[in-house]
Amino acid sequence: MAKQAIKLSLLSGAAALSLSATPFAADAPAPALISGASARMLSETCAGCHGTDGASGGPATPSIGGVNGEYFIELMKGYKNDEVYGTIMNRIAKGYSDEEISLMGTFFAGKKFKPAKQKIDEGLVKTGLKLHDKYCEKCHSEGGKILEEEKRRRRFQGRATRDSEKDEE
């Protein structure tokens, strides 16, 4: 008899709890993503290779913290669609929805860029700077960040002015 009373008491307690929680569950806001993952949660999956907050600990994997958000999104979608070569990133990127990739892009763009620790060959640095100035500077500067359209326009206007002044000399 005592066992039946305990069972009945546990059962009615469980039923009461489930009924009382129902209105709260209905009032709770739906998660932004089906998975319910936040930008931080999604971005922490990158930490194993790219470091905490995208700050890589070594030269084998690039730092992604502080990278331009639009660039991050474009690159990840390129990996996902096999438009950008990667050794493993293509397979990893396929696991994320476009919305998740956008959240991660915003997250990493808000972090401070910390270059990976590595040995530096000054000769290669000089060669790289020359190549950058020749091929990359028109679109990329400020540590490799994509320039905003207004900054790009001002830079080109400034160059055109300098170039026309040289022609007059």
TAMOMO-V70886 format. One record per backbone hydrogen bond with DSSP energy under -1.0 kcal/mol. NH is the residue of the N-H (numbers start at 0). CO is the residue of the C=O. If there is no record, write none. Layout:
# TAMOMO-V70886
nh=NH co=CO
nh=NH co=CO
This chain:
# TAMOMO-V70886
nh=4 co=0
nh=5 co=1
nh=6 co=2
nh=7 co=3
nh=8 co=4
nh=9 co=5
nh=10 co=6
nh=11 co=7
nh=12 co=8
nh=13 co=9
nh=14 co=10
nh=15 co=11
nh=16 co=12
nh=17 co=13
nh=18 co=14
nh=19 co=15
nh=20 co=16
nh=24 co=20
nh=25 co=21
nh=26 co=22
nh=27 co=23
nh=41 co=37
nh=42 co=38
nh=43 co=39
nh=44 co=41
nh=45 co=42
nh=48 co=45
nh=49 co=45
nh=50 co=46
nh=53 co=50
nh=54 co=51
nh=63 co=53
nh=64 co=53
nh=65 co=107
nh=66 co=63
nh=71 co=67
nh=72 co=68
nh=73 co=69
nh=74 co=70
nh=75 co=71
nh=76 co=72
nh=77 co=73
nh=78 co=74
nh=79 co=75
nh=80 co=76
nh=81 co=78
nh=82 co=77
nh=83 co=77
nh=91 co=87
nh=92 co=88
nh=93 co=89
nh=94 co=91
nh=95 co=92
nh=100 co=96
nh=101 co=97
nh=102 co=98
nh=103 co=99
nh=104 co=100
nh=105 co=101
nh=106 co=102
nh=107 co=103
nh=108 co=104
nh=109 co=105
nh=110 co=107
nh=124 co=120
nh=125 co=121
nh=126 co=122
nh=127 co=123
nh=128 co=124
nh=129 co=125
nh=130 co=126
nh=131 co=127
nh=132 co=128
nh=133 co=129
nh=134 co=130
nh=135 co=131
nh=136 co=131
nh=138 co=135
nh=139 co=135
nh=140 co=144
nh=144 co=140
nh=146 co=138
nh=151 co=147
nh=152 co=148
nh=153 co=149
nh=154 co=150
nh=155 co=151
nh=156 co=152
nh=157 co=153
nh=158 co=154
nh=159 co=155
nh=160 co=156
nh=161 co=157
nh=162 co=158
nh=163 co=159
nh=164 co=160
nh=165 co=161
nh=166 co=162
nh=167 co=163
